[in-house]
Amino acid sequence: MPNFAEGRLRAFRRLLKRTPVYGVYKALGHHPDYWYWILRGRPARSPHLLMVAAMKGRFDQIYSIEYVAELANRPRKKFARYPHIRIFCGDSRVVMPEVLALLKNPALFWLDAGYYGWVGKQGDEQRLSAELEMILSHPYPHIILLDDARGLTGQNGIPSVADVKSYVESKFPQRQVDVQFDILRITRRT
Ligand SMILES: C[S@@+](CC[C@H](N)C(=O)[O-])C[C@H]1O[C@@H](n2cnc3c(N)ncnc32)[C@H](O)[C@@H]1O
């Protein structure tokens, strides 16, 4: 059941589709969603609908993992006609081996699941390191991006950027960790 703001946005889209300015609106790409998020502090649509939609023409395969069944079902329906997109439902720590088993080449991982608390829930402190270890131990030199690097505060059981860097670079010497644009990047050591 859409809430009031979502309902208004959908009604606005329906109205817009009937007008000549729709082409201009489409040309704006994801900017309306971006500004909705900035102004209201939360996304207008299920986050997977934004990110997967934005990336759908740029990757050969897209796998997205969502814990909340309802949030997984919406993008599943929306992207059902795209055979290269799969939405998994479950805890990423549990589902990750299934996703890794599908990979036959280096992949780009976007870790964006609120590793230290999501919607008020206490995060599992081992989840990030468990996922990093699974991905980095896989035979391909995957690249990992972790957004909101500023959340790595080093307080209340949360590691700091320096902790993650030292953990990754000591355990996986072929990798390097940097932060740019608030995104922690784990890449092949150059
Ligand atoms: C910021 S959204 C990211 C969505 C996705 N990166 C995108 O942009 O399409 C974070 C999502 O992670 C989900 N999440 C939280 N903990 C999770 C877990 N342990 N396993 C899988 N998903 C989880 C939340 O339900 C939420 O929908």
Ligand as a Chemical Component Dictionary entry (heavy atoms), coordinates in Angstrom:
data_LIG
# 
_chem_comp.id                   LIG 
_chem_comp.type                 NON-POLYMER 
_chem_comp.pdbx_formal_charge   0 
_chem_comp.three_letter_code    LIG 
# 
loop_
_chem_comp_atom.comp_id 
_chem_comp_atom.atom_id 
_chem_comp_atom.alt_atom_id 
_chem_comp_atom.type_symbol 
_chem_comp_atom.charge 
_chem_comp_atom.model_Cartn_x 
_chem_comp_atom.model_Cartn_y 
_chem_comp_atom.model_Cartn_z 
_chem_comp_atom.pdbx_ordinal 
LIG C1  C1  C 0  20.326 1.707  1.374  1  
LIG S1  S1  S 1  19.433 0.283  0.901  2  
LIG C2  C2  C 0  20.427 -0.283 -0.414 3  
LIG C3  C3  C 0  19.755 -0.784 -1.601 4  
LIG C4  C4  C 0  20.636 -1.086 -2.814 5  
LIG N1  N1  N 0  22.048 -0.899 -2.565 6  
LIG C5  C5  C 0  20.253 -0.190 -3.940 7  
LIG O1  O1  O 0  20.646 0.985  -3.925 8  
LIG O2  O2  O -1 19.543 -0.633 -4.799 9  
LIG C6  C6  C 0  19.879 -0.844 2.150  10 
LIG C7  C7  C 0  19.038 -2.102 2.076  11 
LIG O3  O3  O 0  19.730 -3.139 2.754  12 
LIG C8  C8  C 0  18.778 -3.993 3.337  13 
LIG N2  N2  N 0  19.460 -4.802 4.373  14 
LIG C9  C9  C 0  19.735 -4.480 5.650  15 
LIG N3  N3  N 0  20.375 -5.490 6.267  16 
LIG C10 C10 C 0  20.508 -6.482 5.340  17 
LIG C11 C11 C 0  21.085 -7.774 5.357  18 
LIG N4  N4  N 0  21.645 -8.290 6.448  19 
LIG N5  N5  N 0  21.036 -8.518 4.235  20 
LIG C12 C12 C 0  20.469 -8.021 3.101  21 
LIG N6  N6  N 0  19.904 -6.792 3.025  22 
LIG C13 C13 C 0  19.925 -6.034 4.136  23 
LIG C14 C14 C 0  17.725 -3.035 3.871  24 
LIG O4  O4  O 0  16.490 -3.687 4.060  25 
LIG C15 C15 C 0  17.689 -1.967 2.769  26 
LIG O5  O5  O 0  16.661 -2.175 1.843  27 
# 
loop_
_chem_comp_bond.comp_id 
_chem_comp_bond.atom_id_1 
_chem_comp_bond.atom_id_2 
_chem_comp_bond.value_order 
_chem_comp_bond.pdbx_ordinal 
LIG C1  S1  SING 1  
LIG S1  C2  SING 2  
LIG S1  C6  SING 3  
LIG C2  C3  SING 4  
LIG C3  C4  SING 5  
LIG C4  N1  SING 6  
LIG C4  C5  SING 7  
LIG C5  O1  DOUB 8  
LIG C5  O2  SING 9  
LIG C6  C7  SING 10 
LIG C7  O3  SING 11 
LIG C7  C15 SING 12 
LIG O3  C8  SING 13 
LIG C8  N2  SING 14 
LIG C8  C14 SING 15 
LIG N2  C9  SING 16 
LIG N2  C13 SING 17 
LIG C9  N3  DOUB 18 
LIG N3  C10 SING 19 
LIG C10 C11 SING 20 
LIG C10 C13 DOUB 21 
LIG C11 N4  SING 22 
LIG C11 N5  DOUB 23 
LIG N5  C12 SING 24 
LIG C12 N6  DOUB 25 
LIG N6  C13 SING 26 
LIG C14 O4  SING 27 
LIG C14 C15 SING 28 
LIG C15 O5  SING 29 
# 
